[in-house]
Amino acid sequence: MIDVLVVDDDFRVAEVHAAYVAKVPGFRVTGKAHSAGEALAALERTPVDLVLLDHHLPDETGLALVRRMREAGIGCDVMMVTAARDVSTVHAAMQHGALQYLVKPFSFAGLREKLVSYADLRHALAGPAAREACQDEVDRMYATMRSAASPLATLPKGHSAPTTDLVLGVLRQAGRPLSAQEVADRTGLSRSTAQRYLKQLERDSRLRLSLRYGDTGRPEHRYVLPAPPPNGRSL
């Protein structure tokens, strides 16, 4: 599970964002904070993998909080989730290492796309820290996060980003190869729709196809997320 701290000065907005995160397979909210001071205290008590961070906080800005986190040796990842859309703030967030920047207001689908891309990146970087990546692997890692900015650009006609994310989320949560029927059962999609998405994801190299032979002799197609490279690096 990917542990998330939600930081927003508005109590209701924080609850909504926490509910969104909880709906994405593989993620769980371990805390909510409504100021920079609360957030820093929470991070010192309980480490997390990702902070969903508002920029406008009552005691200091979100970016100032990120600086304090790094000074304190807190190296968790940050995703800015804020109404601040001026270019200077966006640029500063990039300089501070924010992996994503999501502008309020946004839909559940918008946040889910960012979270799924983040999970894909963690999967790609999983493993010991000593490994050296080749250029193709580096390109794939960067492309994983860039793809969340325009998920519809590379989807074929008749495919939607939310359904693609749903299928990937089910496979990620399963942690083992699944057949089209198993994916259909877990997502509520028809078998034909699940099969169509699985085949496309396999063509795009986002899934790996394996064959399981039964008593009938006809192999069953099963799909799984690509295994992380040996001696990979965790995020």
C-alpha positions as CSV (number, residue, x, y, z in Angstrom):
1,M,0.0,0.0,0.0
2,I,1.1,3.6,-0.7
3,D,0.6,5.7,2.4
4,V,-0.7,9.2,1.8
5,L,-0.9,12.4,3.9
6,V,-3.6,14.9,2.8
7,V,-2.7,18.5,3.6
8,D,-5.4,21.2,3.0
9,D,-6.5,24.1,5.2
10,D,-10.2,23.5,4.3
11,F,-11.5,20.6,6.5
12,R,-14.2,19.7,4.0
13,V,-11.8,19.7,1.0
14,A,-9.4,17.5,2.9
15,E,-12.1,15.0,3.6
16,V,-13.1,14.9,-0.1
17,H,-9.5,14.5,-1.2
18,A,-9.0,11.7,1.3
19,A,-12.1,9.9,0.1
20,Y,-10.8,10.2,-3.5
21,V,-7.5,8.7,-2.5
22,A,-9.2,5.8,-0.6
23,K,-11.1,4.8,-3.8
24,V,-7.9,4.2,-5.8
25,P,-6.6,0.6,-5.4
26,G,-3.2,0.4,-3.7
27,F,-3.5,3.8,-1.8
28,R,-4.6,4.6,1.7
29,V,-4.8,7.8,3.7
30,T,-2.8,7.6,7.0
31,G,-3.5,11.2,8.1
32,K,-4.9,14.6,7.3
33,A,-3.4,18.0,8.3
34,H,-4.8,21.5,7.9
35,S,-1.6,23.6,8.4
36,A,2.1,23.3,7.6
37,G,2.8,22.8,11.3
38,E,0.3,20.0,11.6
39,A,1.7,18.4,8.5
40,L,5.3,18.5,9.6
41,A,4.4,17.1,13.0
42,A,2.4,14.3,11.4
43,L,5.3,13.4,9.1
44,E,7.7,13.3,12.0
45,R,5.4,10.9,13.8
46,T,4.4,8.7,10.9
47,P,6.4,8.5,7.6
48,V,4.4,8.3,4.4
49,D,5.1,7.7,0.8
50,L,3.3,10.7,-0.7
51,V,1.9,14.1,0.5
52,L,-1.0,15.7,-1.3
53,L,-0.1,19.3,-0.6
54,D,-2.1,22.5,-0.9
55,H,0.0,25.6,-1.4
56,H,-2.2,28.0,0.5
57,L,-1.9,27.1,4.2
58,P,-2.7,29.3,7.2
59,D,0.9,29.4,8.7
60,E,3.1,29.2,5.6
61,T,3.0,28.1,1.9
62,G,3.1,24.5,0.8
63,L,6.5,25.1,-0.9
64,A,7.9,26.5,2.3
65,L,6.8,23.3,4.0
66,V,8.5,21.3,1.4
67,R,11.8,23.1,2.1
68,R,11.3,22.4,5.9
69,M,10.6,18.8,5.1
70,R,13.9,18.4,3.2
71,E,15.8,20.2,5.9
72,A,14.4,17.8,8.4
73,G,15.5,14.8,6.2
74,I,11.9,13.9,5.2
75,G,12.2,12.6,1.7
76,C,8.7,11.5,0.9
77,D,7.2,12.5,-2.5
78,V,5.0,15.5,-3.0
79,M,2.1,16.1,-5.3
80,M,0.8,19.7,-5.3
81,V,-3.0,19.9,-5.2
82,T,-3.9,23.5,-5.1
83,A,-5.8,26.4,-6.7
84,A,-2.5,28.4,-7.2
85,R,-2.0,28.5,-10.9
86,D,0.4,31.3,-11.4
87,V,3.5,30.3,-13.5
88,S,5.9,31.3,-10.7
89,T,4.4,28.9,-8.2
90,V,4.2,26.1,-10.8
91,H,7.9,26.7,-11.6
92,A,8.9,26.8,-8.0
93,A,7.0,23.5,-7.4
94,M,9.0,21.9,-10.1
95,Q,12.2,23.2,-8.7
96,H,11.3,21.8,-5.3
97,G,10.8,18.4,-6.8
98,A,7.0,18.1,-6.8
99,L,6.2,15.1,-9.0
100,Q,2.8,16.4,-10.1
101,Y,0.8,19.6,-9.9
102,L,-3.0,19.3,-10.0
103,V,-5.1,22.5,-10.2
104,K,-8.3,22.8,-8.1
105,P,-11.1,22.2,-8.7
106,F,-10.6,18.7,-10.2
107,S,-12.6,15.5,-10.5
108,F,-11.9,12.1,-9.0
109,A,-10.8,10.9,-12.4
110,G,-8.3,13.7,-12.6
111,L,-6.7,12.8,-9.3
112,R,-6.9,9.1,-10.0
113,E,-4.9,9.5,-13.2
114,K,-2.1,11.3,-11.3
115,L,-2.1,8.6,-8.5
116,V,-2.0,5.7,-11.0
117,S,0.9,7.3,-12.8
118,Y,2.7,7.7,-9.5
119,A,2.1,4.1,-8.6
120,D,3.4,3.0,-12.0
121,L,6.6,5.0,-11.4
122,R,7.1,3.4,-8.0
123,H,6.6,0.0,-9.6
124,A,9.2,0.9,-12.3
125,L,11.7,2.0,-9.6
126,A,11.1,-0.9,-7.2
127,G,14.1,-2.7,-5.8
128,P,17.6,-2.0,-4.2
129,A,19.0,1.5,-4.6
130,A,22.4,0.5,-6.1
131,R,21.1,-0.4,-9.6
132,E,22.1,1.7,-12.6
133,A,19.3,2.3,-15.2
134,C,19.9,2.2,-19.0
135,Q,18.6,5.1,-21.1
136,D,15.5,3.3,-22.2
137,E,14.5,2.7,-18.6
138,V,15.2,6.3,-17.7
139,D,13.0,7.4,-20.6
140,R,10.2,5.1,-19.5
141,M,10.4,6.4,-15.9
142,Y,10.0,10.0,-17.0
143,A,7.3,9.1,-19.5
144,T,5.3,7.4,-16.8
145,M,4.7,10.7,-15.0
146,R,4.4,12.8,-18.2
147,S,1.6,10.6,-19.5
148,A,-0.7,11.7,-16.7
149,A,-0.7,15.2,-18.0
150,S,-2.5,14.1,-21.2
151,P,-3.8,10.6,-20.7
152,L,-6.3,10.8,-23.6
153,A,-3.6,11.7,-26.2
154,T,-2.3,8.2,-26.7
155,L,-5.5,6.2,-26.1
156,P,-7.1,4.5,-29.1
157,K,-10.6,5.3,-30.2
158,G,-13.2,3.7,-27.9
159,H,-10.9,3.6,-24.8
160,S,-11.1,5.9,-21.8
161,A,-8.5,6.9,-19.3
162,P,-10.7,6.1,-16.2
163,T,-11.4,2.5,-17.5
164,T,-7.7,2.0,-18.4
165,D,-6.8,3.1,-14.8
166,L,-9.4,0.8,-13.4
167,V,-8.0,-2.2,-15.2
168,L,-4.4,-1.3,-14.2
169,G,-5.5,-0.8,-10.6
170,V,-7.1,-4.2,-10.3
171,L,-4.0,-5.9,-11.7
172,R,-1.7,-3.9,-9.4
173,Q,-3.9,-4.8,-6.4
174,A,-3.9,-8.5,-7.4
175,G,-0.2,-8.7,-7.6
176,R,-0.5,-11.8,-9.9
177,P,-1.5,-12.6,-13.5
178,L,-5.3,-12.4,-14.1
179,S,-7.4,-13.6,-16.9
180,A,-9.9,-11.3,-18.8
181,Q,-12.7,-12.9,-16.9
182,E,-11.1,-12.3,-13.6
183,V,-10.5,-8.7,-14.5
184,A,-14.1,-8.4,-15.6
185,D,-15.4,-9.8,-12.4
186,R,-13.3,-7.4,-10.3
187,T,-14.0,-4.3,-12.3
188,G,-17.7,-4.9,-13.2
189,L,-16.8,-4.6,-16.9
190,S,-18.0,-7.1,-19.5
191,R,-15.5,-9.8,-20.4
192,S,-15.2,-8.4,-24.0
193,T,-14.5,-4.9,-22.7
194,A,-11.9,-6.2,-20.2
195,Q,-10.3,-8.2,-23.0
196,R,-10.1,-5.2,-25.3
197,Y,-8.4,-3.0,-22.7
198,L,-6.0,-5.8,-21.7
199,K,-4.9,-6.4,-25.3
200,Q,-4.3,-2.7,-25.8
201,L,-2.3,-2.4,-22.6
202,E,-0.3,-5.4,-23.6
203,R,0.4,-3.9,-27.1
204,D,1.5,-0.7,-25.3
205,S,3.9,-2.7,-23.2
206,R,2.1,-1.7,-20.0
207,L,1.1,-5.3,-19.3
208,R,2.8,-8.6,-19.9
209,L,0.9,-11.6,-21.4
210,S,1.4,-15.1,-20.1
211,L,-0.2,-18.4,-21.1
212,R,-1.6,-21.0,-18.7
213,Y,-2.3,-24.4,-20.2
214,G,-5.3,-26.4,-18.7
215,D,-6.8,-29.8,-19.3
216,T,-8.4,-28.7,-22.6
217,G,-5.0,-27.9,-24.2
218,R,-6.2,-24.3,-25.1
219,P,-4.0,-21.8,-23.3
220,E,-5.6,-19.2,-21.1
221,H,-4.4,-15.7,-21.7
222,R,-3.4,-14.0,-18.4
223,Y,-2.1,-10.5,-17.9
224,V,0.2,-9.0,-15.3
225,L,2.1,-5.8,-14.7
226,P,5.7,-6.1,-16.0
227,A,8.1,-7.2,-13.3
228,P,10.4,-4.5,-12.0
229,P,14.0,-4.9,-13.3
230,P,16.3,-6.9,-11.0
231,N,18.2,-4.7,-8.6
232,G,15.8,-1.8,-9.4
233,R,15.5,1.3,-7.2
234,S,12.6,2.2,-4.9
235,L,11.2,5.7,-5.0
